Amino acid sequence: MAYQILLVDDVLLNRKVVTVALSGLPDVAFLEAADGVNALKVIHSETINLIILDLIMPGEVAGFDVLREIKASVLYKHIPIIVYSAVSDTASIKQALELGAYDYLIKPLKPQELQTILPEKVKDALQLPSKKDEQQLAGRESYGQAARGPDQLVIGVVTEEEVATIKYLTDRKAELKLKLKRLIDMDKEELYCTLYDMIIQEMGEVSTACEQWWDEKYDKYQWANIVGDEIELDYDNGQVLVKNMMKESKKHPEDDRQEPNAKI
């Protein structure tokens, strides 16, 4: 089946550029119109599967008129219309989509976008399978033929990524079931020891990180020179608190007047 795409644009070069960009699509033929009047004539006389429509064209029938008339027609409103126009204001884009445009692309597209985005939009509008879909379909068919047995039916397929995920989860589930079984089979003393080892291992990693943090701060702020019972961290405001700042034993009572309180 050949799909007929109508290109409606008053600039010949624009029509040719779009034709070249879509030339790789299978079973596609192109019809052209340089204004709204001729576009409607082609639509009434040919079987059109998709329209790529410019909005700004000479003559009495502009792009919006073509879009409005097609979407108001019982016979032609099913035809998907991709607006490809230099008009880029939000109001025009909203109006076109509200009138029934399938999609709206702002020209000019970059060469790479013309080769990728535009063909994908057309494929979606025509509901054509992409190369990736075709590859997945071929892979699924061969996968289903190899996987099923003589008394089995293929009722569904998954992608390679899904297969890898399912395999990982299945293996992980088996691993956890084995660990659970070992825990269940343990006597109370062995179970306590195993759980204790697990907790100590986790705590050890946390303790090591905490010690490294404190060591760095000791070096930076010279907390090691502060004499006190303990140093604490207030987690709410990030303040470091030092209790019992003053030395317990002093040679002379007047030291209290000579030595200022330690501060951080």
LOGUSE-736352 format. One record per residue (C-alpha): x, y, z. Coordinates in steps of 0.25 Angstrom, whole numbers. Example, Ala and Ser with C-alpha at 12.3 -4.5 7.8 and 13.67 -1.06 7.14 Angstrom:
% residues 2
@east 49 | north -18 | up 31;
@east 55 | north -4 | up 29;
END
This chain:
% residues 264
@east 0 | north 0 | up 0;
@east 5 | north 14 | up -4;
@east 3 | north 25 | up 5;
@east 1 | north 39 | up -1;
@east 6 | north 51 | up 6;
@east 2 | north 65 | up 1;
@east 12 | north 76 | up 3;
@east 6 | north 90 | up 4;
@east 16 | north 101 | up 3;
@east 17 | north 113 | up -6;
@east 32 | north 112 | up -7;
@east 37 | north 101 | up -16;
@east 50 | north 99 | up -9;
@east 43 | north 96 | up 4;
@east 35 | north 85 | up -3;
@east 47 | north 79 | up -9;
@east 55 | north 79 | up 5;
@east 43 | north 72 | up 11;
@east 42 | north 62 | up 0;
@east 57 | north 58 | up 1;
@east 56 | north 57 | up 16;
@east 45 | north 47 | up 15;
@east 50 | north 40 | up 3;
@east 55 | north 28 | up 12;
@east 41 | north 25 | up 17;
@east 35 | north 12 | up 10;
@east 23 | north 12 | up 1;
@east 21 | north 27 | up 1;
@east 18 | north 36 | up -11;
@east 17 | north 51 | up -11;
@east 7 | north 61 | up -16;
@east 10 | north 76 | up -16;
@east 1 | north 89 | up -15;
@east 7 | north 104 | up -15;
@east -6 | north 110 | up -9;
@east -18 | north 107 | up -1;
@east -28 | north 107 | up -13;
@east -20 | north 96 | up -20;
@east -18 | north 88 | up -7;
@east -33 | north 87 | up -5;
@east -34 | north 82 | up -20;
@east -24 | north 71 | up -18;
@east -30 | north 67 | up -5;
@east -44 | north 66 | up -12;
@east -38 | north 58 | up -24;
@east -28 | north 49 | up -18;
@east -27 | north 39 | up -6;
@east -18 | north 47 | up 3;
@east -12 | north 40 | up 16;
@east -4 | north 51 | up 22;
@east -3 | north 66 | up 20;
@east 9 | north 75 | up 23;
@east 4 | north 89 | up 23;
@east 10 | north 103 | up 23;
@east 1 | north 114 | up 29;
@east 6 | north 126 | up 22;
@east 3 | north 125 | up 7;
@east -2 | north 135 | up -4;
@east -16 | north 136 | up -8;
@east -30 | north 136 | up -1;
@east -28 | north 122 | up 5;
@east -17 | north 122 | up 16;
@east -12 | north 110 | up 24;
@east -22 | north 112 | up 35;
@east -33 | north 112 | up 25;
@east -29 | north 99 | up 19;
@east -27 | north 93 | up 33;
@east -41 | north 98 | up 38;
@east -48 | north 93 | up 25;
@east -42 | north 79 | up 26;
@east -45 | north 77 | up 40;
@east -59 | north 82 | up 39;
@east -61 | north 72 | up 27;
@east -67 | north 58 | up 31;
@east -60 | north 52 | up 19;
@east -46 | north 58 | up 21;
@east -45 | north 61 | up 36;
@east -38 | north 47 | up 39;
@east -26 | north 52 | up 30;
@east -14 | north 55 | up 40;
@east -8 | north 69 | up 38;
@east 6 | north 73 | up 42;
@east 7 | north 88 | up 42;
@east 21 | north 92 | up 37;
@east 22 | north 107 | up 38;
@east 31 | north 119 | up 42;
@east 20 | north 124 | up 50;
@east 25 | north 122 | up 64;
@east 16 | north 130 | up 74;
@east 9 | north 122 | up 85;
@east -5 | north 127 | up 80;
@east -3 | north 121 | up 66;
@east 2 | north 108 | up 71;
@east -9 | north 107 | up 81;
@east -20 | north 111 | up 70;
@east -14 | north 100 | up 60;
@east -15 | north 89 | up 71;
@east -28 | north 93 | up 75;
@east -33 | north 92 | up 61;
@east -28 | north 78 | up 60;
@east -14 | north 78 | up 55;
@east -7 | north 65 | up 58;
@east 6 | north 73 | up 61;
@east 13 | north 86 | up 60;
@east 27 | north 88 | up 55;
@east 34 | north 101 | up 54;
@east 43 | north 104 | up 42;
@east 53 | north 103 | up 38;
@east 58 | north 90 | up 44;
@east 72 | north 87 | up 45;
@east 77 | north 77 | up 35;
@east 79 | north 67 | up 45;
@east 65 | north 69 | up 51;
@east 60 | north 68 | up 37;
@east 66 | north 54 | up 35;
@east 61 | north 50 | up 49;
@east 50 | north 58 | up 55;
@east 41 | north 60 | up 43;
@east 42 | north 45 | up 38;
@east 38 | north 40 | up 52;
@east 26 | north 50 | up 53;
@east 21 | north 45 | up 39;
@east 23 | north 31 | up 43;
@east 15 | north 33 | up 56;
@east 4 | north 40 | up 48;
@east 3 | north 29 | up 38;
@east 5 | north 18 | up 48;
@east 17 | north 13 | up 41;
@east 27 | north 4 | up 49;
@east 40 | north 10 | up 52;
@east 53 | north 2 | up 49;
@east 55 | north -1 | up 64;
@east 41 | north -6 | up 64;
@east 44 | north -15 | up 52;
@east 57 | north -20 | up 59;
@east 50 | north -23 | up 72;
@east 38 | north -30 | up 64;
@east 48 | north -39 | up 56;
@east 56 | north -42 | up 69;
@east 43 | north -45 | up 77;
@east 39 | north -55 | up 66;
@east 52 | north -62 | up 65;
@east 52 | north -62 | up 81;
@east 38 | north -68 | up 82;
@east 42 | north -79 | up 71;
@east 54 | north -83 | up 79;
@east 48 | north -82 | up 93;
@east 35 | north -90 | up 91;
@east 34 | north -104 | up 92;
@east 25 | north -114 | up 84;
@east 14 | north -112 | up 94;
@east 15 | north -97 | up 96;
@east 9 | north -85 | up 90;
@east 15 | north -71 | up 90;
@east 6 | north -62 | up 97;
@east 15 | north -50 | up 98;
@east 29 | north -44 | up 96;
@east 39 | north -35 | up 104;
@east 51 | north -26 | up 100;
@east 65 | north -30 | up 103;
@east 66 | north -19 | up 114;
@east 53 | north -26 | up 120;
@east 59 | north -40 | up 119;
@east 72 | north -35 | up 126;
@east 64 | north -28 | up 137;
@east 55 | north -40 | up 139;
@east 67 | north -49 | up 140;
@east 74 | north -40 | up 150;
@east 62 | north -40 | up 159;
@east 60 | north -55 | up 158;
@east 74 | north -58 | up 162;
@east 74 | north -47 | up 173;
@east 61 | north -54 | up 178;
@east 67 | north -67 | up 178;
@east 79 | north -62 | up 186;
@east 71 | north -55 | up 196;
@east 62 | north -68 | up 198;
@east 75 | north -76 | up 200;
@east 80 | north -66 | up 211;
@east 66 | north -66 | up 217;
@east 67 | north -81 | up 218;
@east 80 | north -81 | up 224;
@east 75 | north -72 | up 235;
@east 63 | north -80 | up 237;
@east 72 | north -93 | up 239;
@east 81 | north -86 | up 249;
@east 80 | north -88 | up 264;
@east 77 | north -76 | up 273;
@east 92 | north -74 | up 276;
@east 97 | north -75 | up 262;
@east 86 | north -66 | up 257;
@east 89 | north -55 | up 267;
@east 104 | north -56 | up 263;
@east 101 | north -55 | up 249;
@east 92 | north -43 | up 250;
@east 102 | north -37 | up 260;
@east 113 | north -38 | up 249;
@east 104 | north -32 | up 239;
@east 101 | north -20 | up 248;
@east 116 | north -18 | up 252;
@east 120 | north -18 | up 238;
@east 110 | north -7 | up 234;
@east 113 | north 1 | up 247;
@east 128 | north -1 | up 244;
@east 126 | north 6 | up 230;
@east 119 | north 17 | up 237;
@east 128 | north 19 | up 248;
@east 140 | north 20 | up 239;
@east 134 | north 31 | up 231;
@east 130 | north 38 | up 244;
@east 145 | north 37 | up 249;
@east 150 | north 42 | up 236;
@east 141 | north 54 | up 237;
@east 145 | north 57 | up 252;
@east 160 | north 56 | up 248;
@east 159 | north 66 | up 237;
@east 151 | north 76 | up 247;
@east 161 | north 73 | up 258;
@east 173 | north 77 | up 249;
@east 165 | north 89 | up 243;
@east 160 | north 95 | up 256;
@east 171 | north 90 | up 266;
@east 160 | north 84 | up 275;
@east 171 | north 74 | up 280;
@east 176 | north 86 | up 288;
@east 163 | north 88 | up 295;
@east 163 | north 82 | up 309;
@east 149 | north 76 | up 312;
@east 141 | north 64 | up 316;
@east 135 | north 62 | up 302;
@east 132 | north 69 | up 289;
@east 118 | north 68 | up 283;
@east 112 | north 72 | up 270;
@east 98 | north 78 | up 270;
@east 92 | north 73 | up 257;
@east 80 | north 83 | up 257;
@east 89 | north 95 | up 255;
@east 103 | north 89 | up 252;
@east 110 | north 95 | up 265;
@east 121 | north 88 | up 272;
@east 119 | north 88 | up 287;
@east 130 | north 86 | up 297;
@east 126 | north 83 | up 311;
@east 135 | north 86 | up 323;
@east 144 | north 95 | up 316;
@east 152 | north 100 | up 328;
@east 164 | north 91 | up 334;
@east 160 | north 84 | up 346;
@east 173 | north 86 | up 353;
@east 180 | north 100 | up 353;
@east 193 | north 104 | up 359;
@east 188 | north 118 | up 364;
@east 174 | north 123 | up 366;
@east 177 | north 135 | up 358;
@east 178 | north 127 | up 345;
@east 163 | north 128 | up 344;
@east 166 | north 143 | up 341;
@east 178 | north 141 | up 332;
@east 173 | north 130 | up 323;
@east 161 | north 133 | up 314;
@east 150 | north 123 | up 311;
@east 153 | north 114 | up 299;
@east 144 | north 117 | up 287;
@east 142 | north 110 | up 274;
END
